[in-house]
Amino acid sequence: MFGGITAGIVALPLALAFGLQSGLGAVAGLYGAIFISFFAALFGGTNTQISGPTAPMTAVSMVIIAGVIASNEGDLDRALPAILMVFLLSGLIQIGLGFINVGQYIRFVPYPVVSGFMTGIGVIILITQILPMMGYYPKEDTAYVDTFKPQAEEVILERILKEEVAEQILVLEDFKETIRRAGQITQADIQKESIALAGNNAAGVLGSLKVFPTAIRNINYTDLILGLITIFIIFGFKRITTAIPSTLVALFAVTIGAVLLLPEYRTIGTIPRGLPIPRLEMFASFSFSQITPYITTAISLALLGAIDSLLTSIVADNMTKTKHNPNQELIGQGIGNSIAAVFGGIPGAGATIRTVVNINSGGKTRLSGMIAGVLLLMVLLTLGPLAEKIPAAVLAGILVTVGIGVMDYKGLRAMKSIPLAETVVMLLVLGLTVFVGLIEAVIIGMVLSTILFMKKISDVVDHRTKSAPLKEFSAELPWADEGTIMAEAGNRVYIKHLDGPLFFGFASRFGDMVQAMPDIEVVVIRMDKVPYVDQSGLYAMEDAINDLQAQGIKVVFTDVQVQPRDLFEAVGLIPNLISENYCFEDFGACSEWINAYLKNNEEDWEQNNVKVIV
């Protein structure tokens, strides 16, 4: 119970801050924290996990919300059903991922991708909070908004023409209807469209950077001071004690100070009274065409939430010496996000800091997360009027500390020590996350990491794979069971060692190595240390055997392991190309065959001076 209460207290200011950052308002963050925390704990697979809105999920949600609002003429009320439907869809996708057992594969995301992504999220939060920290809101700057009036008029006229085309009344020779409709446009309509365009232009990282010079000239020093004090308290109070969350101390201290000392300041907005109400209009006004452009984004949001949650689950496992159920955790997170969407909350995931606080406070079971959700609900029902007095600049200051804290300093410090390729991946993911898109960053980072991994494994296998005449064993260290045949075979036997998986990263090199062999009569390939062969490796082996047999060369296998043998037999490589008689269980049996073969072919050897390769 104490773990859940403590985690709920820590979650309160973060939930409000993330809600405000998302664009749906502080209460949307609180709704998300309530429902995700309760239901993800109830149905999830990590007993001590505390879930709710997180920095990565909010960063993606912010992009989705801004895009849907922009496509609805800047009207949040019109856009809200589609926004919540996208969030609901992402939750349902997470449930599906859990049922098809995708959770077990999340752990294979490379560290450079995670590091670059998390640092990029931190940079995004810092940059996008520059304007709120300075008390500058582009939509409220009349001079800035007025610069978009010509563009607003153009957008409105284009919308009229599209409406006429849809109604099949547009006639190029006569624009009377167009003129009539244009005449109905008021200055208020133009102003509303200008505000929407100004908001879109200033949204996100690039928008914040573009507007920054204007913001510098219009700093609200009251908001700036409140934000800086908040940051100072959060970092400073930790040096005094960590028993009380410094974020909560900053929230209460600065809010009380603002209420008592400032005549007026910008607050976080209205907090609805009473229990959260389901937003059933999202179903009544649902149009599949509205969310079609965002299906890919919903999938990416679901995957991001899965990664975010399961990484936190691993942290919880390490602290509690337990083992979570990854697929059940995805189902729980999906249920929590789906229900939160129905009630108008922003999506979330497992929250590392809140989970650590819960564990350190004694939380051991899923009741902790449920209690945290109930506590936040009680705060909503009883302290809503007081929460409305929180300065918006305080939440901006809290988010700045979150942005600083979410960065992966361990990965940044290790840049000088880790391989250059991994540093490039990390920096590339970081840059793409900040300036292109979170999903593009993860996909490109995963693809590049996979290619680099294949290259490394291919190099390792290439380095460990040996081929040489027996008389040259002394130069390359023979395997232990090959020494006795060396004196008998001389240069007539050639050793071919495969050491490692034969997969698509090494397949082409294997073919090149086979083609580089000298003229031979017999090839015996040792596969003692080949645990796995994939389709590319299979076909490379098949091509090599066909090439060798076309030259009248025998091919012999030894010590073929289970997976490679099953694959070879499934496609007919054994026994169609390589007879069972030439698949030896060990090198000892193969040695006996080599001795017998060499004796039987001694006369031919002397006549033709044919080389033998093993």
Phi, psi and omega per residue, in radians:
M1 nan -0.756 -3.122
F2 -1.158 -0.645 3.091
G3 -1.068 -0.765 3.136
G4 -1.154 -0.726 3.129
I5 -1.108 -0.787 -3.128
T6 -1.114 -0.765 3.134
A7 -1.117 -0.652 3.110
G8 -1.134 -0.680 3.114
I9 -1.121 -0.736 3.108
V10 -1.130 -0.632 -3.062
A11 -1.258 -0.470 -3.023
L12 -0.976 -1.011 -3.106
P13 -1.150 -0.584 3.135
L14 -1.179 -0.700 3.130
A15 -1.078 -0.789 3.118
L16 -1.104 -0.718 -3.113
A17 -1.170 -0.779 -3.135
F18 -1.145 -0.647 3.091
G19 -1.088 -0.763 3.127
L20 -1.138 -0.710 -3.141
Q21 -1.129 -0.604 -3.067
S22 -1.129 -0.522 -3.086
G23 1.837 -0.119 3.120
L24 -1.676 -0.099 3.133
G25 1.792 2.740 -3.080
A26 -1.021 -0.632 -3.085
V27 -1.143 -0.509 3.099
A28 -1.133 -0.640 3.065
G29 -1.174 -0.671 3.122
L30 -1.164 -0.752 3.083
Y31 -1.044 -0.782 3.133
G32 -1.052 -0.757 -3.135
A33 -1.111 -0.693 -3.114
I34 -1.100 -0.963 -2.999
F35 -1.345 -0.683 -3.136
I36 -1.186 -0.753 3.138
S37 -1.035 -0.793 -3.065
F38 -1.231 -0.921 -3.000
F39 -1.383 -0.539 3.068
A40 -1.166 -0.620 3.077
A41 -1.227 -0.717 -3.095
L42 -1.134 -0.733 -3.045
F43 -1.876 -0.048 -3.030
G44 -1.388 -3.097 -3.072
G45 -2.036 0.209 3.100
T46 -2.197 1.924 -2.967
N47 -1.040 -0.635 -3.008
T48 -1.760 0.117 -3.058
Q49 -1.335 2.381 3.017
I50 -1.927 2.176 -3.066
S51 -1.976 2.837 3.128
G52 2.838 -3.062 3.098
P53 -0.987 2.368 3.128
T54 -2.210 2.926 -3.105
A55 -1.050 -0.879 -3.137
P56 -1.075 -0.775 -3.109
M57 -1.144 -0.654 3.131
T58 -1.199 -0.645 3.130
A59 -1.085 -0.748 3.103
V60 -1.210 -0.757 3.141
S61 -1.032 -0.679 -3.140
M62 -1.045 -0.714 3.126
V63 -1.157 -0.767 3.137
I64 -1.074 -0.827 -3.102
I65 -1.074 -0.774 -3.140
A66 -1.107 -0.696 -3.138
G67 -1.156 -0.762 -3.129
V68 -1.190 -0.692 3.110
I69 -1.100 -0.728 3.141
A70 -1.083 -0.649 3.137
S71 -1.346 -0.122 3.094
N72 -2.009 0.652 3.037
E73 1.029 0.528 3.088
G74 1.313 0.192 -3.097
D75 -1.692 1.905 -3.120
L76 -1.118 -0.688 -3.117
D77 -1.075 -0.711 3.106
R78 -1.209 -0.601 -3.052
A79 -1.430 -0.403 -2.993
L80 -0.980 -0.811 3.127
P81 -0.983 -0.737 3.134
A82 -1.186 -0.669 3.117
I83 -1.074 -0.857 -3.123
L84 -1.152 -0.571 3.110
M85 -1.155 -0.661 3.082
V86 -1.114 -0.744 3.115
F87 -1.115 -0.719 3.103
L88 -1.096 -0.747 -3.140
L89 -1.076 -0.714 3.132
S90 -1.132 -0.650 3.075
G91 -1.129 -0.741 3.107
L92 -1.126 -0.633 3.105
I93 -1.120 -0.704 3.106
Q94 -1.074 -0.711 3.085
I95 -1.053 -0.774 3.106
G96 -1.073 -0.701 3.113
L97 -1.069 -0.654 3.105
G98 -1.158 -0.712 -3.114
F99 -1.207 -0.492 3.128
I100 -1.702 0.263 2.971
N101 1.114 0.687 3.110
V102 -1.375 -0.384 -3.049
G103 -0.962 -0.598 -3.071
Q104 -1.210 -0.260 -3.094
Y105 -1.670 -0.165 -3.084
I106 -1.099 -0.528 -3.082
R107 -1.161 -0.180 -3.126
F108 -1.518 0.034 3.073
V109 -1.167 2.154 -3.066
P110 -1.120 2.589 -3.115
Y111 -1.062 -0.730 3.128
P112 -1.008 -0.588 3.108
V113 -1.190 -0.814 3.132
V114 -1.098 -0.763 -3.111
S115 -1.094 -0.881 3.122
G116 -1.077 -0.666 -3.129
F117 -1.152 -0.840 -3.093
M118 -1.157 -0.698 3.088
T119 -1.135 -0.685 3.079
G120 -1.083 -0.703 3.088
I121 -1.049 -0.753 3.108
G122 -1.053 -0.740 3.131
V123 -1.132 -0.723 3.118
I124 -1.022 -0.821 -3.118
I125 -1.087 -0.780 -3.127
L126 -1.068 -0.811 -3.085
I127 -1.190 -0.736 -3.096
T128 -1.278 -0.254 3.102
Q129 -1.673 0.012 3.105
I130 -1.050 -0.835 -3.083
L131 -1.151 -0.859 3.096
P132 -1.068 -0.611 3.115
M133 -1.080 -0.628 -3.137
M134 -1.526 0.006 3.121
G135 1.267 0.424 -3.121
Y136 -1.891 2.181 3.128
Y137 -2.162 1.880 -3.013
P138 -0.922 -0.641 -3.104
K139 -1.147 -0.340 -3.099
E140 -1.762 -0.018 3.119
D141 -1.565 1.802 -3.052
T142 -1.017 -0.756 -3.122
A143 -1.101 -0.709 3.139
Y144 -1.207 -0.754 -3.130
V145 -1.099 -0.678 -3.105
D146 -1.077 -0.455 3.133
T147 -1.176 -0.269 -3.121
F148 -1.728 0.052 -3.107
K149 -1.087 -0.799 3.090
P150 -1.010 -0.737 3.120
Q151 -1.170 -0.614 3.126
A152 -1.122 -0.735 3.119
E153 -1.110 -0.675 3.111
E154 -1.128 -0.733 3.139
V155 -1.121 -0.737 -3.128
I156 -1.124 -0.762 3.121
L157 -1.107 -0.723 3.111
E158 -1.087 -0.640 3.131
R159 -1.166 -0.690 3.101
I160 -1.079 -0.783 3.140
L161 -1.094 -0.687 3.119
K162 -1.141 -0.684 3.101
E163 -1.100 -0.723 -3.135
E164 -1.177 -0.663 3.082
V165 -1.095 -0.757 3.137
A166 -1.109 -0.589 3.132
E167 -1.529 -0.041 3.111
Q168 1.025 0.711 3.119
I169 -2.095 0.046 -3.130
L170 -1.308 2.132 3.100
V171 -2.140 2.090 -3.050
L172 -1.113 -0.533 -3.092
E173 -1.351 -0.294 -3.040
D174 -2.480 1.914 -3.096
F175 -1.762 0.460 -3.097
K176 -1.030 -0.762 -3.122
E177 -1.158 -0.686 3.116
T178 -1.093 -0.761 -3.139
I179 -1.127 -0.679 -3.141
R180 -1.095 -0.795 -3.121
R181 -1.201 -0.649 3.113
A182 -1.123 -0.568 3.132
G183 -1.183 -0.342 3.135
Q184 -1.456 -0.159 3.141
I185 -1.295 2.241 -3.123
T186 -1.750 2.944 3.068
Q187 -1.112 -0.540 3.102
A188 -1.129 -0.682 3.102
D189 -1.121 -0.747 3.130
I190 -1.128 -0.716 3.136
Q191 -1.121 -0.717 3.135
K192 -1.105 -0.749 3.122
E193 -1.175 -0.647 3.118
S194 -1.112 -0.724 3.114
I195 -1.088 -0.748 3.130
A196 -1.087 -0.768 3.138
L197 -1.141 -0.679 3.117
A198 -1.113 -0.739 3.113
G199 -1.109 -0.743 3.133
N200 -1.141 -0.672 -3.109
N201 -1.185 -0.502 -3.101
A202 -1.710 0.090 -3.078
A203 -1.412 2.662 3.036
G204 1.303 -3.008 -3.087
V205 -1.164 -0.913 -3.104
L206 -1.099 -0.705 3.115
G207 -1.096 -0.742 3.133
S208 -1.104 -0.687 3.129
L209 -1.194 -0.652 3.126
K210 -1.136 -0.659 -3.056
V211 -1.519 -0.200 -3.039
F212 -0.917 -0.798 3.124
P213 -1.020 -0.674 3.102
T214 -1.168 -0.692 3.141
A215 -1.099 -0.650 3.136
I216 -1.045 -0.632 -3.116
R217 -1.387 -0.155 -3.065
N218 -2.260 0.663 -3.104
I219 -1.148 2.347 2.979
N220 -1.673 1.788 -2.993
Y221 -1.162 -0.450 3.076
T222 -1.105 -0.865 3.128
D223 -1.111 -0.731 -3.126
L224 -1.065 -0.771 -3.132
I225 -1.147 -0.745 3.113
L226 -1.055 -0.743 3.126
G227 -1.127 -0.763 -3.137
L228 -1.148 -0.688 3.091
I229 -1.098 -0.711 3.112
T230 -1.035 -0.829 3.136
I231 -1.081 -0.750 -3.135
F232 -1.065 -0.765 -3.132
I233 -1.153 -0.756 -3.096
I234 -1.055 -0.809 -3.130
F235 -1.374 -0.594 -3.097
G236 -1.313 -0.694 -3.076
F237 -1.159 -0.471 3.113
K238 -1.086 -0.481 3.131
R239 -1.300 -0.356 3.127
I240 -1.489 -0.908 3.113
T241 -2.819 2.604 3.050
T242 -1.876 0.055 -3.140
A243 -1.166 -0.585 3.106
I244 -1.908 2.251 -3.128
P245 -1.022 2.146 -3.097
S246 -1.147 -0.507 3.106
T247 -1.108 -0.729 3.132
L248 -1.182 -0.687 3.101
V249 -1.049 -0.789 3.131
A250 -1.094 -0.736 -3.131
L251 -1.024 -0.875 -3.092
F252 -1.245 -0.770 -3.050
A253 -1.118 -0.850 -3.089
V254 -1.223 -0.655 3.120
T255 -1.112 -0.806 3.126
I256 -1.090 -0.747 3.111
G257 -1.072 -0.712 3.140
A258 -1.157 -0.731 -3.134
V259 -1.105 -0.702 -3.052
L260 -1.443 -0.560 -2.961
L261 -1.900 -0.368 -3.062
L262 -1.857 2.321 3.120
P263 -1.176 -0.633 3.098
E264 -2.732 2.626 3.123
Y265 -2.835 2.885 -3.100
R266 -1.419 2.208 3.140
T267 -1.745 3.109 -3.108
I268 -1.386 -0.149 3.113
G269 1.862 -3.070 -3.049
T270 -1.340 2.368 3.029
I271 -1.841 2.074 -3.117
P272 -1.047 2.522 3.117
R273 -1.496 2.681 3.019
G274 1.443 -3.050 -3.107
L275 -1.182 2.585 3.053
P276 -1.046 2.462 -3.100
I277 -1.929 2.328 3.109
P278 -1.039 2.387 3.132
R279 -1.577 1.302 -3.051
L280 -1.216 -0.248 3.116
E281 -1.139 -0.338 3.101
M282 -1.136 -0.441 3.084
F283 -1.576 -0.654 -3.102
A284 -1.139 -0.680 -3.102
S285 -1.799 0.358 -3.068
F286 -1.200 2.332 3.048
S287 -2.341 2.118 -3.091
F288 -1.040 -0.566 -3.130
S289 -1.130 -0.438 -3.138
Q290 -1.184 -0.647 -3.052
I291 -1.797 -0.096 3.132
T292 -0.919 -0.777 3.134
P293 -1.135 -0.239 -3.037
Y294 -1.931 0.166 3.136
I295 -1.104 -0.774 3.108
T296 -1.066 -0.701 3.117
T297 -1.140 -0.670 3.108
A298 -1.110 -0.695 3.101
I299 -1.105 -0.789 -3.134
S300 -1.134 -0.656 3.098
L301 -1.107 -0.713 3.113
A302 -1.117 -0.752 3.141
L303 -1.161 -0.713 3.109
L304 -1.077 -0.771 3.104
G305 -1.082 -0.634 3.114
A306 -1.132 -0.820 3.136
I307 -1.102 -0.823 -3.121
D308 -1.015 -0.794 -3.090
S309 -1.207 -0.783 -3.050
L310 -1.284 -0.495 3.013
L311 -1.140 -0.694 3.068
T312 -1.149 -0.639 3.095
S313 -1.072 -0.661 3.113
I314 -1.133 -0.714 3.077
V315 -1.049 -0.780 3.131
A316 -1.088 -0.713 3.115
D317 -1.060 -0.764 -3.113
N318 -1.124 -0.589 -3.115
M319 -1.390 -0.607 -3.045
T320 -1.783 -0.073 -3.092
K321 1.002 0.672 3.093
T322 -2.056 -3.113 3.120
K323 -2.331 2.153 -3.116
H324 -1.474 2.873 3.049
N325 -1.781 1.799 -2.998
P326 -1.104 -0.689 -3.109
N327 -1.237 -0.678 3.072
Q328 -1.148 -0.599 3.111
E329 -1.119 -0.704 3.103
L330 -1.117 -0.701 3.111
I331 -1.079 -0.784 3.123
G332 -1.095 -0.775 3.112
Q333 -1.104 -0.705 3.120
G334 -1.105 -0.730 3.107
I335 -1.117 -0.777 3.129
G336 -1.064 -0.794 -3.142
N337 -1.173 -0.631 3.127
S338 -1.135 -0.804 -3.129
I339 -1.184 -0.706 3.106
A340 -1.041 -0.701 3.134
A341 -1.093 -0.704 -3.137
V342 -1.086 -0.549 -3.119
F343 -1.678 0.121 3.071
G344 1.547 0.318 3.137
G345 -1.624 2.727 3.085
I346 -1.431 2.715 -3.099
P347 -1.296 2.828 -3.138
G348 -2.634 -2.880 -3.090
A349 -2.795 -3.069 3.044
G350 -1.109 2.281 -3.071
A351 -1.830 2.043 -3.022
T352 -1.087 -0.869 -3.078
I353 -1.080 -0.802 -3.139
R354 -1.141 -0.620 3.097
T355 -1.153 -0.758 3.110
V356 -1.084 -0.751 3.107
V357 -1.054 -0.746 3.134
N358 -1.065 -0.826 -3.111
I359 -1.134 -0.787 -3.136
N360 -1.152 -0.392 3.130
S361 -1.584 0.043 3.065
G362 1.846 0.035 -3.140
G363 -1.130 2.307 -3.110
K364 -2.268 -0.362 -3.070
T365 -2.199 3.021 -3.132
R366 -1.141 -0.205 3.085
L367 -1.082 -0.478 -3.119
S368 -1.034 -0.885 3.140
G369 -1.103 -0.651 3.134
M370 -1.184 -0.698 3.117
I371 -1.148 -0.677 3.101
A372 -1.044 -0.732 3.106
G373 -1.130 -0.733 3.135
V374 -1.136 -0.700 3.119
L375 -1.052 -0.769 3.127
L376 -1.133 -0.611 3.079
L377 -1.121 -0.729 3.113
M378 -1.119 -0.653 3.075
V379 -1.094 -0.750 3.126
L380 -1.063 -0.739 -3.057
L381 -1.328 -0.506 -3.016
T382 -1.904 -0.506 -3.028
L383 -2.011 0.261 -3.137
G384 -0.963 -0.841 3.138
P385 -1.062 -0.601 3.111
L386 -1.279 -0.652 -3.137
A387 -1.108 -0.492 3.131
E388 -1.107 -0.346 -3.099
K389 -1.524 -0.017 -3.141
I390 -1.162 2.250 3.108
P391 -1.167 2.427 3.109
A392 -1.076 -0.576 -3.129
A393 -1.134 -0.498 3.104
V394 -1.132 -0.778 3.131
L395 -1.168 -0.588 3.058
A396 -1.109 -0.731 3.094
G397 -1.108 -0.706 3.089
I398 -1.069 -0.748 -3.135
L399 -1.159 -0.588 3.070
V400 -1.065 -0.748 3.113
T401 -1.178 -0.597 3.067
V402 -1.123 -0.764 3.120
G403 -1.064 -0.706 3.109
I404 -1.170 -0.698 -3.080
G405 -1.307 -0.476 -3.051
V406 -1.392 -0.261 3.138
M407 -1.153 2.563 -3.111
D408 -1.609 1.516 -3.105
Y409 -1.233 -0.501 3.087
K410 -1.053 -0.793 3.119
G411 -1.185 -0.650 3.131
L412 -1.163 -0.705 -3.141
R413 -1.178 -0.500 -3.075
A414 -1.475 0.023 -3.060
M415 -1.025 -0.595 -3.120
K416 -1.291 -0.340 -3.039
S417 -1.763 -0.557 -3.068
I418 -1.361 2.814 3.121
P419 -0.983 2.582 -3.091
L420 -1.004 -0.703 -3.108
A421 -1.043 -0.716 -3.134
E422 -1.240 -0.600 3.060
T423 -1.108 -0.730 3.119
V424 -1.074 -0.761 3.125
V425 -1.051 -0.819 -3.116
M426 -1.063 -0.815 -3.123
L427 -1.193 -0.633 3.103
L428 -1.131 -0.798 3.106
V429 -1.088 -0.707 3.115
L430 -1.044 -0.881 -3.119
G431 -1.106 -0.743 3.129
L432 -1.151 -0.669 3.122
T433 -1.053 -0.744 -3.053
V434 -1.343 -0.769 -2.933
F435 -1.898 -0.224 -3.119
V436 -2.029 -1.144 -3.121
G437 3.073 2.597 -3.075
L438 -1.181 -0.700 -3.087
I439 -1.225 -0.777 3.107
E440 -1.031 -0.666 -3.132
A441 -1.098 -0.811 -3.117
V442 -1.162 -0.767 -3.107
I443 -1.107 -0.861 -3.127
I444 -1.125 -0.702 3.110
G445 -1.087 -0.730 3.119
M446 -1.135 -0.774 -3.123
V447 -1.104 -0.817 -3.120
L448 -1.133 -0.726 3.113
S449 -1.092 -0.677 3.134
T450 -1.136 -0.758 3.123
I451 -1.088 -0.775 3.141
L452 -1.127 -0.672 3.110
F453 -1.098 -0.778 3.129
M454 -1.082 -0.689 3.122
K455 -1.104 -0.747 -3.138
K456 -1.126 -0.817 -3.127
I457 -1.114 -0.695 3.114
S458 -1.066 -0.742 3.118
D459 -1.126 -0.700 3.134
V460 -1.105 -0.839 -3.139
V461 -1.102 -0.705 3.129
D462 -1.077 -0.731 -3.112
H463 -1.187 -0.616 -3.063
R464 -1.538 -0.224 -3.118
T465 -1.462 2.196 -3.028
K466 -2.012 2.628 2.977
S467 -2.685 2.139 -3.107
A468 -2.879 2.754 3.026
P469 -1.101 2.645 -3.107
L470 -1.035 -0.613 -3.114
K471 -1.147 -0.282 3.138
E472 -1.714 0.195 3.138
F473 -0.995 -0.636 -3.092
S474 -1.046 -0.439 -3.122
A475 -1.470 -0.348 -3.072
E476 -2.280 0.271 3.061
L477 1.053 1.710 3.141
P478 -1.232 2.789 3.000
W479 -1.227 2.712 -2.917
A480 -1.025 -0.572 -3.029
D481 -1.587 0.204 -3.044
E482 -1.879 -0.042 -3.007
G483 -1.185 -0.623 -3.011
T484 -1.219 -0.501 -3.087
I485 -1.466 -0.210 -3.028
M486 -1.075 -0.806 -3.092
A487 -1.194 -0.541 -3.083
E488 -1.362 -0.616 -3.003
A489 -1.537 -0.568 -3.104
G490 1.066 -2.556 -3.122
N491 -1.393 0.050 3.141
R492 -1.389 -0.212 -3.118
V493 -2.036 2.373 -3.123
Y494 -2.133 2.223 -3.054
I495 -1.614 2.315 3.064
K496 -2.149 1.934 3.105
H497 -1.802 2.283 2.938
L498 -1.901 2.143 -3.028
D499 -2.209 1.558 -3.139
G500 2.249 3.050 -3.092
P501 -1.147 2.494 3.065
L502 -1.756 1.601 -3.055
F503 -2.183 -3.128 -2.975
F504 -1.094 -0.409 3.107
G505 -1.258 -0.360 -3.093
F506 -2.008 -0.153 -3.005
A507 -1.032 -0.807 -3.097
S508 -1.134 -0.637 3.121
R509 -1.176 -0.629 3.109
F510 -1.072 -0.767 3.111
G511 -1.072 -0.724 3.119
D512 -1.106 -0.679 -3.124
M513 -1.146 -0.698 3.131
V514 -1.145 -0.754 -3.126
Q515 -1.168 -0.401 -3.119
A516 -1.459 -0.051 -3.137
M517 -1.167 2.663 3.038
P518 -1.301 3.098 3.107
D519 -1.071 2.278 -3.018
I520 -2.448 2.921 3.090
E521 -1.969 -0.617 -3.099
V522 -2.399 2.409 3.024
V523 -2.082 2.151 3.033
V524 -2.024 2.007 -3.060
I525 -1.747 2.112 3.121
R526 -1.463 2.157 -3.111
M527 -2.114 0.474 3.124
D528 -0.968 -0.644 -3.013
K529 -1.967 0.544 3.058
V530 -1.931 1.617 -3.074
P531 -1.381 -0.323 -3.004
Y532 -2.616 2.433 3.035
V533 -2.295 2.211 3.090
D534 -1.701 -3.055 -3.039
Q535 -1.098 -0.716 3.123
S536 -1.127 -0.752 3.099
G537 -1.111 -0.643 3.102
L538 -1.055 -0.840 -3.094
Y539 -1.242 -0.538 3.055
A540 -1.132 -0.742 3.086
M541 -1.112 -0.752 -3.137
E542 -1.091 -0.769 3.122
D543 -1.101 -0.714 -3.133
A544 -1.105 -0.754 -3.139
I545 -1.122 -0.768 3.126
N546 -1.062 -0.748 3.123
D547 -1.070 -0.767 -3.107
L548 -1.199 -0.757 -3.117
Q549 -1.195 -0.520 3.088
A550 -1.108 -0.390 3.119
Q551 -1.676 0.147 3.137
G552 1.379 0.431 -3.086
I553 -1.770 2.365 3.063
K554 -1.403 2.555 3.086
V555 -2.153 2.266 -3.083
V556 -2.216 2.368 3.063
F557 -1.801 2.597 2.930
T558 -2.333 2.544 3.008
D559 0.953 0.805 3.108
V560 -1.273 2.127 -3.099
Q561 -1.315 3.073 -2.944
V562 -1.088 -0.944 -3.068
Q563 -1.103 -0.847 3.098
P564 -1.047 -0.700 -3.116
R565 -1.155 -0.759 3.112
D566 -1.025 -0.719 -3.137
L567 -1.182 -0.776 3.130
F568 -1.053 -0.709 -3.134
E569 -1.268 -0.595 -3.107
A570 -1.116 -0.624 -3.105
V571 -1.717 -0.017 3.074
G572 1.532 0.099 3.090
L573 -1.068 -0.680 2.916
I574 -1.940 2.107 0.206
P575 -1.836 0.133 -3.023
N576 -1.143 -0.779 3.128
L577 -1.626 -0.753 3.129
I578 -2.019 1.999 -3.131
S579 -1.136 2.648 3.072
E580 -0.981 -0.515 -3.134
N581 -1.128 -0.361 -3.119
Y582 -1.911 0.341 3.026
C583 -1.976 1.647 -3.037
F584 -1.555 2.477 -3.111
E585 -1.188 -0.566 3.125
D586 -2.601 2.997 -3.075
F587 -1.273 -0.388 3.099
G588 -1.088 -0.823 3.106
A589 -1.120 -0.652 3.133
C590 -1.150 -0.624 -3.135
S591 -1.105 -0.727 3.103
E592 -1.061 -0.742 3.125
W593 -1.126 -0.700 3.140
I594 -1.048 -0.806 3.139
N595 -1.050 -0.788 -3.130
A596 -1.147 -0.702 -3.109
Y597 -1.150 -0.738 -3.117
L598 -1.135 -0.680 3.123
K599 -1.167 -0.721 -3.108
N600 -1.198 -0.470 -3.083
N601 -1.907 0.292 -3.107
E602 -1.073 -0.715 -3.089
E603 -1.183 -0.739 3.100
D604 -1.128 -0.653 -3.141
W605 -1.064 -0.818 -3.118
E606 -1.114 -0.610 -3.116
Q607 -1.304 -0.716 -3.011
N608 -1.815 -0.180 -3.119
N609 0.895 0.852 -3.117
V610 -1.525 2.364 3.108
K611 -1.473 2.572 3.096
V612 -1.999 2.321 -3.135
I613 -2.039 2.364 3.036
V614 -2.075 nan nan
